[in-house]
Amino acid sequence: HSDFSRLLHKTKASEQQAAKEYDAFMEDSREAKEQKHKREFQLKLDKDQAEFQKREDEKDLAAVQAELAKAEEYFSELKPSCLEVHVSFEERAQHRKQEIEALKEAWSILDRKTSS
């Protein structure tokens, strides 16, 4: 009878220990599963946000490229008129000299009016 009691007590103790280990394992597994689910959910959110941002950036890039193309086209229209010199240096110098003379004359007229 004492062998049987000892065996029964030992078996109950082993079963209780196994039950505790099982419960701890199940709790750890549940927590790990929950963490993995949260991480997966966050990764999907991040992916969706990144894809949305990429689409927005591509739209912005297309708009900026179109704007750049228009600006370059306008520049190419303006460039010849800015770079081509239609008047020789001598003609420009003569025009400048005439403008200076006209300004001197206007100055002298104004100077005479204020002194009288």
N, CA, C and O of each residue as an XYZ file, in Angstrom:
464
protein
N       0.796     -1.156      0.000
C       0.000      0.000      0.000
C       0.866      1.258      0.000
O       0.483      2.218     -0.668
N       1.970      1.328      0.675
C       2.829      2.498      0.711
C       3.490      2.722     -0.650
O       3.716      3.870     -1.032
N       3.812      1.634     -1.406
C       4.352      1.806     -2.767
C       3.303      2.451     -3.664
O       3.603      3.322     -4.480
N       2.091      2.007     -3.492
C       1.008      2.550     -4.298
C       0.784      4.028     -3.960
O       0.571      4.824     -4.874
N       0.821      4.407     -2.739
C       0.638      5.802     -2.315
C       1.771      6.672     -2.838
O       1.567      7.786     -3.320
N       2.969      6.119     -2.725
C       4.135      6.862     -3.204
C       4.033      7.067     -4.725
O       4.284      8.168     -5.215
N       3.670      6.030     -5.461
C       3.516      6.096     -6.913
C       2.400      7.065     -7.288
O       2.546      7.853     -8.223
N       1.300      7.007     -6.571
C       0.173      7.908     -6.819
C       0.592      9.353     -6.572
O       0.304     10.232     -7.385
N       1.262      9.599     -5.467
C       1.717     10.946     -5.130
C       2.705     11.454     -6.194
O       2.602     12.599     -6.634
N       3.641     10.626     -6.600
C       4.643     10.981     -7.606
C       3.973     11.258     -8.945
O       4.349     12.202     -9.639
N       2.991     10.451     -9.314
C       2.287     10.628    -10.584
C       1.490     11.927    -10.572
O       1.509     12.670    -11.553
N       0.784     12.212     -9.464
C       0.023     13.456     -9.357
C       0.954     14.665     -9.450
O       0.634     15.652    -10.112
N       2.098     14.582     -8.789
C       3.069     15.681     -8.816
C       3.594     15.889    -10.245
O       3.736     17.022    -10.705
N       3.875     14.788    -10.929
C       4.351     14.889    -12.324
C       3.281     15.482    -13.218
O       3.575     16.314    -14.077
N       2.053     15.063    -13.024
C       0.954     15.581    -13.841
C       0.731     17.074    -13.577
O       0.485     17.846    -14.504
N       0.821     17.468    -12.305
C       0.670     18.884    -11.974
C       1.800     19.712    -12.603
O       1.562     20.794    -13.139
N       3.015     19.198    -12.530
C       4.166     19.891    -13.138
C       3.984     19.990    -14.650
O       4.222     21.043    -15.242
N       3.559     18.883    -15.272
C       3.331     18.873    -16.720
C       2.218     19.851    -17.093
O       2.311     20.528    -18.117
N       1.168     19.932    -16.276
C       0.062     20.856    -16.528
C       0.554     22.299    -16.430
O       0.171     23.136    -17.248
N       1.406     22.603    -15.429
C       1.962     23.954    -15.294
C       2.825     24.309    -16.501
O       2.728     25.415    -17.034
N       3.673     23.366    -16.933
C       4.538     23.599    -18.094
C       3.702     23.807    -19.353
O       4.014     24.664    -20.179
N       2.636     23.014    -19.493
C       1.749     23.144    -20.646
C       1.079     24.515    -20.644
O       1.035     25.187    -21.675
N       0.559     24.931    -19.492
C      -0.095     26.237    -19.380
C       0.882     27.369    -19.713
O       0.530     28.316    -20.416
N       2.111     27.261    -19.202
C       3.126     28.288    -19.481
C       3.462     28.309    -20.964
O       3.601     29.379    -21.557
N       3.592     27.126    -21.566
C       3.888     27.029    -23.003
C       2.751     27.642    -23.825
O       2.999     28.376    -24.781
N       1.513     27.339    -23.452
C       0.362     27.869    -24.182
C       0.288     29.389    -24.051
O      -0.043     30.078    -25.016
N       0.592     29.914    -22.872
C       0.585     31.371    -22.663
C       1.674     32.031    -23.509
O       1.430     33.045    -24.163
N       2.879     31.449    -23.492
C       3.975     31.985    -24.315
C       3.605     31.947    -25.792
O       3.871     32.893    -26.534
N       2.990     30.843    -26.211
C       2.593     30.700    -27.620
C       1.532     31.723    -27.995
O       1.584     32.306    -29.078
N       0.577     31.943    -27.113
C      -0.471     32.926    -27.370
C       0.130     34.327    -27.506
O      -0.226     35.075    -28.416
N       1.039     34.675    -26.597
C       1.689     35.984    -26.650
C       2.517     36.133    -27.920
O       2.488     37.187    -28.554
N       3.256     35.093    -28.301
C       4.069     35.142    -29.508
C       3.181     35.312    -30.745
O       3.504     36.077    -31.653
N       2.063     34.592    -30.764
C       1.136     34.694    -31.888
C       0.556     36.109    -31.970
O       0.440     36.675    -33.057
N       0.197     36.666    -30.832
C      -0.362     38.015    -30.787
C       0.668     39.046    -31.269
O       0.334     39.953    -32.032
N       1.912     38.900    -30.823
C       2.973     39.813    -31.258
C       3.214     39.701    -32.765
O       3.390     40.710    -33.447
N       3.220     38.481    -33.273
C       3.423     38.284    -34.710
C       2.274     38.879    -35.504
O       2.483     39.462    -36.568
N       1.061     38.734    -34.989
C      -0.099     39.314    -35.660
C       0.010     40.844    -35.693
O      -0.229     41.467    -36.727
N       0.374     41.443    -34.548
C       0.535     42.899    -34.493
C       1.622     43.367    -35.462
O       1.448     44.366    -36.158
N       2.741     42.642    -35.504
C       3.841     43.001    -36.411
C       3.399     42.882    -37.862
O       3.702     43.754    -38.676
N       2.689     41.818    -38.192
C       2.198     41.627    -39.560
C       1.241     42.768    -39.940
O       1.317     43.314    -41.041
N       0.354     43.112    -39.025
C      -0.594     44.197    -39.264
C       0.144     45.515    -39.496
O      -0.189     46.258    -40.420
N       1.150     45.811    -38.657
C       1.920     47.050    -38.798
C       2.698     47.059    -40.115
O       2.784     48.092    -40.779
N       3.258     45.920    -40.489
C       3.995     45.840    -41.753
C       3.067     46.109    -42.938
O       3.454     46.787    -43.890
N       1.845     45.579    -42.878
C       0.885     45.848    -43.955
C       0.531     47.328    -44.013
O       0.447     47.908    -45.095
N       0.324     47.942    -42.845
C       0.046     49.385    -42.814
C       1.210     50.180    -43.407
O       1.011     51.093    -44.209
N       2.419     49.820    -43.001
C       3.605     50.515    -43.506
C       3.736     50.344    -45.023
O       4.075     51.289    -45.736
N       3.468     49.141    -45.497
C       3.544     48.867    -46.938
C       2.509     49.699    -47.687
O       2.825     50.314    -48.706
N       1.277     49.719    -47.189
C       0.229     50.512    -47.826
C       0.591     51.993    -47.848
O       0.387     52.674    -48.853
N       1.126     52.484    -46.740
C       1.532     53.894    -46.674
C       2.664     54.181    -47.660
O       2.658     55.211    -48.334
N       3.622     53.280    -47.742
C       4.746     53.462    -48.663
C       4.266     53.436    -50.116
O       4.733     54.225    -50.937
N       3.348     52.544    -50.430
C       2.816     52.486    -51.795
C       2.037     53.755    -52.130
O       2.153     54.285    -53.235
N       1.242     54.241    -51.174
C       0.503     55.484    -51.380
C       1.471     56.642    -51.605
O       1.290     57.443    -52.522
N       2.502     56.725    -50.761
C       3.482     57.808    -50.891
C       4.210     57.721    -52.223
O       4.496     58.744    -52.845
N       4.508     56.510    -52.660
C       5.183     56.321    -53.949
C       4.310     56.845    -55.088
O       4.798     57.538    -55.981
N       3.011     56.512    -55.055
C       2.106     57.000    -56.097
C       2.035     58.522    -56.085
O       2.052     59.155    -57.141
N       1.955     59.112    -54.892
C       1.914     60.574    -54.790
C       3.209     61.198    -55.330
O       3.173     62.199    -56.045
N       4.336     60.600    -54.982
C       5.623     61.104    -55.456
C       5.737     60.981    -56.973
O       6.290     61.863    -57.630
N       5.212     59.879    -57.533
C       5.246     59.713    -58.986
C       4.384     60.773    -59.672
O       4.764     61.295    -60.720
N       3.226     61.094    -59.086
C       2.373     62.160    -59.639
C       3.110     63.500    -59.589
O       3.120     64.256    -60.561
N       3.728     63.778    -58.432
C       4.472     65.029    -58.279
C       5.616     65.104    -59.288
O       5.852     66.150    -59.892
N       6.323     63.989    -59.464
C       7.432     63.950    -60.406
C       6.943     64.229    -61.817
O       7.560     65.004    -62.547
N       5.837     63.603    -62.206
C       5.292     63.819    -63.549
C       4.912     65.285    -63.746
O       5.173     65.862    -64.802
N       4.296     65.883    -62.731
C       3.906     67.292    -62.835
C       5.132     68.190    -62.950
O       5.152     69.117    -63.761
N       6.144     67.920    -62.148
C       7.363     68.739    -62.189
C       8.083     68.559    -63.523
O       8.612     69.521    -64.079
N       8.106     67.338    -64.035
C       8.751     67.102    -65.330
C       8.006     67.836    -66.447
O       8.632     68.389    -67.351
N       6.675     67.842    -66.385
C       5.895     68.568    -67.390
C       6.182     70.067    -67.292
O       6.345     70.744    -68.307
N       6.241     70.574    -66.069
C       6.547     71.985    -65.866
C       7.950     72.322    -66.375
O       8.161     73.363    -66.998
N       8.897     71.434    -66.103
C      10.266     71.630    -66.582
C      10.314     71.632    -68.109
O      11.014     72.445    -68.712
N       9.574     70.724    -68.724
C       9.551     70.662    -70.188
C       9.010     71.969    -70.768
O       9.544     72.480    -71.753
N       7.953     72.509    -70.159
C       7.400     73.787    -70.634
C       8.411     74.911    -70.449
O       8.567     75.758    -71.329
N       9.100     74.923    -69.306
C      10.091     75.968    -69.045
C      11.261     75.865    -70.028
O      11.760     76.878    -70.518
N      11.690     74.636    -70.309
C      12.786     74.454    -71.270
C      12.347     74.870    -72.674
O      13.139     75.436    -73.427
N      11.098     74.596    -73.026
C      10.587     75.005    -74.334
C      10.563     76.528    -74.432
O      10.973     77.094    -75.445
N      10.086     77.183    -73.389
C      10.048     78.645    -73.357
C      11.464     79.219    -73.412
O      11.716     80.205    -74.104
N      12.383     78.592    -72.675
C      13.781     79.018    -72.698
C      14.358     78.904    -74.104
O      15.068     79.797    -74.566
N      14.046     77.796    -74.784
C      14.580     77.620    -76.138
C      14.016     78.668    -77.092
O      14.672     79.035    -78.067
N      12.785     79.160    -76.815
C      12.227     80.239    -77.635
C      12.922     81.570    -77.334
O      13.150     82.373    -78.238
N      13.250     81.796    -76.081
C      13.876     83.065    -75.680
C      15.366     83.131    -76.000
O      15.901     84.205    -76.275
N      16.018     82.003    -75.963
C      17.475     81.957    -76.078
C      18.001     82.674    -77.328
O      18.932     83.472    -77.211
N      17.445     82.423    -78.509
C      17.996     83.101    -79.687
C      17.915     84.619    -79.584
O      18.851     85.313    -79.982
N      16.810     85.144    -79.057
C      16.685     86.596    -78.976
C      17.647     87.187    -77.954
O      18.017     88.357    -78.052
N      18.047     86.398    -76.991
C      18.977     86.891    -75.975
C      20.430     86.776    -76.446
O      21.267     87.613    -76.109
N      20.710     85.762    -77.203
C      22.094     85.512    -77.588
C      22.474     86.154    -78.919
O      23.632     86.518    -79.127
N      21.508     86.291    -79.812
C      21.819     86.892    -81.103
C      21.883     88.403    -80.948
O      20.955     89.027    -80.434
N      22.971     88.974    -81.391
C      23.149     90.416    -81.310
C      22.771     90.983    -82.667
O      23.424     90.712    -83.674
N      21.696     91.782    -82.678
C      21.212     92.357    -83.923
C      21.857     93.712    -84.213
O      21.740     94.240    -85.318
N      22.526     94.257    -83.228
C      23.137     95.573    -83.384
C      24.627     95.429    -83.100
O      25.030     94.773    -82.140
N      25.421     96.041    -83.933
C      26.868     95.947    -83.740
C      27.281     96.781    -82.527
O      26.515     97.603    -82.024
N      28.488     96.551    -82.083
C      28.990     97.277    -80.925
C      29.057     98.771    -81.227
O      28.730     99.594    -80.372
N      29.473     99.114    -82.418
C      29.591    100.526    -82.791
C      28.224    101.215    -82.747
O      28.106    102.348    -82.281
N      27.187    100.512    -83.240
C      25.845    101.098    -83.228
C      25.341    101.277    -81.795
O      24.734    102.297    -81.467
N      25.596    100.281    -80.945
C      25.177    100.390    -79.544
C      25.907    101.542    -78.860
O      25.309    102.287    -78.083
N      27.213    101.688    -79.151
C      27.996    102.771    -78.557
C      27.468    104.124    -79.017
O      27.399    105.067    -78.229
N      27.095    104.221    -80.290
C      26.553    105.471    -80.818
C      25.219    105.801    -80.153
O      24.976    106.954    -79.796
N      24.347    104.797    -79.982
C      23.053    105.011    -79.318
C      23.265    105.463    -77.873
O      22.574    106.356    -77.384
N      24.207    104.850    -77.213
C      24.493    105.207    -75.834
C      24.985    106.657    -75.764
O      24.584    107.411    -74.878
N      25.844    107.035    -76.690
C      26.377    108.397    -76.723
C      25.238    109.392    -76.939
O      25.207    110.453    -76.314
N      24.298    109.044    -77.831
C      23.155    109.924    -78.095
C      22.269    110.039    -76.847
O      21.782    111.123    -76.528
N      22.066    108.930    -76.151
C      21.264    108.964    -74.931
C      21.916    109.847    -73.875
O      21.231    110.600    -73.183
N      23.237    109.756    -73.750
C      23.965    110.572    -72.765
C      23.847    112.043    -73.123
O      23.659    112.886    -72.246
N      23.956    112.351    -74.393
C      23.822    113.747    -74.826
C      22.410    114.267    -74.541
O      22.235    115.402    -74.099
N      21.394    113.413    -74.803
C      20.002    113.820    -74.550
C      19.787    114.048    -73.062
O      19.099    114.992    -72.674
N      20.367    113.196    -72.225
C      20.242    113.368    -70.779
C      20.944    114.646    -70.310
O      20.438    115.347    -69.434
N      22.093    114.942    -70.884
C      22.809    116.168    -70.511
C      21.983    117.395    -70.891
O      21.911    118.368    -70.141
N      21.361    117.330    -72.071
C      20.537    118.455    -72.524
C      19.325    118.619    -71.597
O      18.981    119.734    -71.206
N      18.683    117.492    -71.252
C      17.535    117.563    -70.344
C      17.963    118.119    -68.992
O      17.214    118.869    -68.366
N      19.125    117.772    -68.548
C      19.638    118.252    -67.264
C      19.867    119.761    -67.310
O      19.542    120.492    -66.374
N      20.417    120.184    -68.395
C      20.697    121.626    -68.493
C      19.389    122.408    -68.572
O      19.296    123.499    -68.008
N      18.370    121.873    -69.261
C      17.074    122.551    -69.337
C      16.445    122.623    -67.939
O      15.936    123.666    -67.527
N      16.489    121.503    -67.224
C      15.932    121.493    -65.874
C      16.706    122.420    -64.951
O      16.115    123.073    -64.092
N      18.000    122.483    -65.116
C      18.854    123.313    -64.284
C      18.527    124.792    -64.525
O      18.516    125.589    -63.588
N      18.254    125.161    -65.816
C      17.918    126.540    -66.143
C      16.566    126.927    -65.556
O      16.383    128.054    -65.095
N      15.607    125.980    -65.574
C      14.268    126.281    -65.049
C      14.293    126.470    -63.541
O      13.571    127.315    -63.012
N      15.102    125.708    -62.853
C      15.131    125.829    -61.396
C      15.901    127.061    -60.951
O      15.650    127.579    -59.863
N      16.827    127.542    -61.761
C      17.618    128.704    -61.343
C      16.903    130.001    -61.672
O      17.266    131.048    -61.136
N      15.890    129.964    -62.543
C      15.203    131.228    -62.857
C      13.998    131.478    -62.024
O      13.335    132.502    -62.189
